[in-house]
C-alpha cells in the first residue's frame, strides 16, 4: 500500500531513503520505522494485500468464568489481567466471544467482560510466531442496557523487548452499539496488548469483538 514511495527510484536511491522520507509520504511513524529497518535488512517491503488473511482464534479452550487464560486452536495464548466475570448464563463474558463476529446484538453474553476493579485491565495476545499484522478490527460496545463499553489502546512488544503503542487511546463513550474501528497496523508482532478502561456502570474492562488480519508473505 506504500509502493508509491518507490516509484521512479533506482535501487541505490531507495537505500538513501530516510525514516523522515517515509513520514513525509503520510506513513505512520511506527510503520515508517518498520519499513526503514526492513529496507536496510534487504527484506521485502511492498506487500500484496490479496495475501491478507484473518486469524481464526475462536473455538479454543479456557477463558471461562473466573479464568484468566484462553488458548486458541492455532496456539495463540490470550491472557487477561483479571478473571472473566461470573454470570448465570454459560456463554456470558467468555474470551472466546471476542471471535464470534457478533457486533450488532445487544445481548450481554456475546461479549468478553472481566470482573477487575482496576482503572485499566489488560488483554495480552501471544502468537505462536511473529506475524506481520496488517490491521485489527475492534468493537468495544458490549451491552446497551447498562452502557457497558471499554475505551482502549493497542500496544506491541518491540525489538528491544519494550511495550510501545500501535494506536492512540480511543474514547468509546459516544460509539453507537456495534461500532467497529479498523486499525491499520503494518508491523511485525509476536505479542500485542489491549489496555481496557472500565467505562459504564460495570467495573471491569472488556470488548465485544476483535478480528486480527495478517500477511504471511511479508
Secondary structure as UniProt FT lines:
FT   HELIX           3..6
FT   TURN            7..8
FT   HELIX           11..15
FT   HELIX           19..24
FT   TURN            25..26
FT   HELIX           29..40
FT   TURN            41..42
FT   HELIX           49..51
FT   STRAND          52..54
FT   STRAND          61..62
FT   STRAND          69..71
FT   TURN            73..74
FT   STRAND          77..80
FT   TURN            90..93
FT   HELIX           95..99
FT   HELIX           108..110
FT   STRAND          112..114
FT   STRAND          120..139
FT   STRAND          141..143
FT   TURN            144..147
FT   STRAND          148..149
FT   STRAND          152..157
FT   TURN            159..160
FT   STRAND          163..165
FT   TURN            173..174
FT   TURN            177..178
FT   STRAND          180..197
FT   TURN            200..201
FT   STRAND          206..207
FT   STRAND          209..215
FT   TURN            216..217
//
